[in-house]
Amino acid sequence: MDGIADMGGTGGWGPTHPPRGDEPVFQKPWQGRAFALTLLSIRVSGRNVDAFRHAQERLDRAAYLDDGYFGRWLNAAELMLTDSAILAPTAIDARARNLRGEHVAEPPISEPARPDYAPTAAGSLRSVDVPPAFAVGERVRAKDMSPPGHTRLPGYVRGHTGVVDLIQPAALLPDTNAHFLGENPQYVYSVRFDSRELWGADTEPFGVTAELYESYLEALS
Amino acid sequence: MTTGGPLPAALRTEALEQLLTERGLIDPKVMDGIITNYETNVGPLNGAKVVARAWTDPQYRRRLLEDGTAAIKELGFSGSQGEHIVVVENTATTHNVVVCTLCSCYPWPVLGLPPSWYKDPAYRARMVKEPRTVLSEMGLELADDVRITVRDSTSEVRWLVLPERPAGTEHLPEEQLVPLVTRDAMVGVAKVKAP
């Protein structure tokens, strides 16, 4: 879906931050706790990594940005747990207020409603018994579409033409897997786009590759 | 419910940990194990060992470029966010740099968790639009004739850059090359420097 998470080519972010070699993995203790809690919450909520990314995709700008990377993980974990009715939407905030000495009523524990879903195998790689629809070197177009649900088709390549650089192993389709609507395994293609195709004639010359699922692509007629 | 101002992320994290722990849905000791693993075992030293091996063993280098996942597993590295790793080589004339515009996908088994600059919106947004400028901001100036390819990690495929071996290190054995190889060079925002 179109939202804050789809950042490629967007403006207004200011300069990048030069790397620091001595940066700890978790700069604050809560970040490590939030990281581990989120990984476990995917399992506890009966969801999957695509549903997790879709939860991030649905966060509003403040929930996505204000507490950085681990803040959005925490907020996405909360969303997955409330989606599966493990937690009421107000449960974390109420407990946090009580932890800092306020006295607020906490919501009752509800009956969990995990999705009726089980993966057909571990991980995302799947085998398919049809040949790839596109060949290395073939020109393809990324479909110009704006799905309301989860997608891994970045906005900046939509409608643009590139060349198949590599055929990657078949994998389940995040767009349906995130919503527990089936795995739809299909080939993934590393498609190379020329910077001038994406950003116009005056841009720096370079190439960008993106891994695009077969159903994101159309042949050039 | 609105008294007391916004709730800090640290407090909300503690609240979530309590809520799940008291219902027996998670075990804090398992959390401790996950945190320790990513703080101590899974980090860029793994990738540095892969690079140093490739620089000193031409057969390994060939296998690494043909099937990154399998060659990396030969050195014992696999796991979450490393299901299918593709290795690309940087040379004097071609430069690859890795980004994830949609979240912050990163090859955890060989590089650990991503550094803050990789997760920064400015990096995610701008690397696919003006990489030469972004690399320059980050301290890497590339000559005009160097061809840049930006690798946007939009699927479960993960990218690892095999940096160029710096001149003047021809005499160094594998174990002395390992500490030269930086995380930043394996993402493609820096080059490896000779000692």
Interface residues (C-beta under 8 A of the other chain):
Chain A: A5 D6 M7 G8 G9 T10 G11 W13 G14 P15 T16 H17 P18 P19 R20 G21 E23 P24 V25 F26 Q27 K28 P29 W30 G32 R33 A34 F35 A36 L37 L39 L40 S41 V44 R53 Q56 L65 D67 G68 Y69 F70 G71 L74 A77 E78 L81 I86 L87 T90 A91 I92 D93 A94 R95 A96 R97 L99 R100 E102 V104 I109 G123 S124 L125 R152 L153 P154 Y156 L166 Q168 P169 A171 P174 V188 S190 R192 S195 L198 W199 T203 E204 F206 G207 V208 T209 A210 E211 L212 Y213
Chain B: M1 T3 G4 L7 A9 A10 L11 R12 T13 E14 A15 L16 E17 Q18 L19 L20 R23 L25 I26 V30 M31 D32 I34 I35 Y38 E39 G43 E83 H84 V86 T101 L102 C103 S104 G112 L113 P114 P115 S116 W117 K119 D120 P121 A122 Y123 R124 A125 R126 V128 K129 E130 P131 R132 T133 V134 E137 M138 G139 R147 I148 T149 V150 R151 D152 S153 T154 S155 E156 V157 T182 R183 D184 V189 A190
